[in-house]
């Protein structure tokens, strides 16, 4: 089964929301019909523990860290996924950003 669209879920500090929004727009992610720049975000609380060798944006190596973030959601044509991932990684402050790519079976697009 081929999927024409995916949903991107990106977890990012709110301070970098605008940079991620612009990165997505720069590769036309979030384009739905006659609208572009379509995305949503919601507050979340995330946790992680940086391991040896990490250079964390937030937190201390070896210690659990909990922080508020936003989850950004946008649709993306499947053929745009690599460009969208590259653009988001350039805008994101984390060395290992969490970006989930979820194939969409029926989108109405």
N, C-alpha and C positions, 0 to 999 in steps of 0.2 A: 504494500500500500504506500503510495506516495503522498506526502503532505506538502501543500503549497505554502502554508504559513506555520510559524512557530510563535510561542509566547516566550518572551524574555522576562525572567525575574532577576532583579539585580538588587543586592543588599548594599547600601552605601550610607555613610554618615550624611545627615541632612545638610551639612556644610558644603557637600559636593553634589547635591541634587541638581542644581542648575547646570553644572559642568556635564553631568551624565545626560541630562535632557538635551543639551546642545549636541553632545556626541551622537546620540541616537538620531536626532534630526539631521545631522550632517550626512548620514548614510540612508536617509529616508525610512528608517524604522519608525513604526507608529503611523504609517500611511494606511488609512482605511477609506476606501471609496474616494469621495471628493473632499476629504479632510486629511491634513497631515499634522505631525506633532502630537498625535494622540497617545497619551499615556496616563497612568494613574500611579499614585503612591500612597502608602499608609505607614503609620509608625509601627515599629516592631522593637523588641529587645533581643539582642543577639549575644551569644557568649562564645568564647574560644580560648584556647591556651596556646600561646606561641611556643614552639619547640626550639631546641638548640639550633642555631644557624639562621633563625628568623630575624628579620628587621621590622618589627611591628610598628605600624602607624599609631596604634593604640595598644596599651598593655605592656607587660614586662615578660620577657622570656621565662618560661617555666611556671608562670602564675596564671590562673584562670582570670579572664577579663569579661565583664558584662558591660554593655553600652547600648544606648538608644541608637537606632538606625532607621532608615526608611526602606521599604521594599518597593521598588519601581517595577511596574509591569507595562509592557508594550508588545504589540504584535510586530512581526517581521516576516517578510517573504523568505522562504527557505534559502533561496540563492543569495540573500543578503546577510545570512547569519555570521559568516566569517568576518565580513567588513564591520558588522555591528559589534561583535566581540572585540575586535581590534580597537575600534573607536572608544568603546566603554573602558577598556583596560588603560588606554592613554589618559582618560579623564579621571579615573578612579584612584584614590590615594593608597589603597591597600596593595601590598605586593602579591597577594593571593585573593583577589575579589571573588565573592560567591556570585556566579551568574548561571542560572538554570535556563536551559533551552528545552522547551516542552513542545513537541509536535501537536498541532491542532487538527483534529479530525474534521470537525464541522465548525466553521466560523461564521458563516453567512456572508463571507467576503466574496 
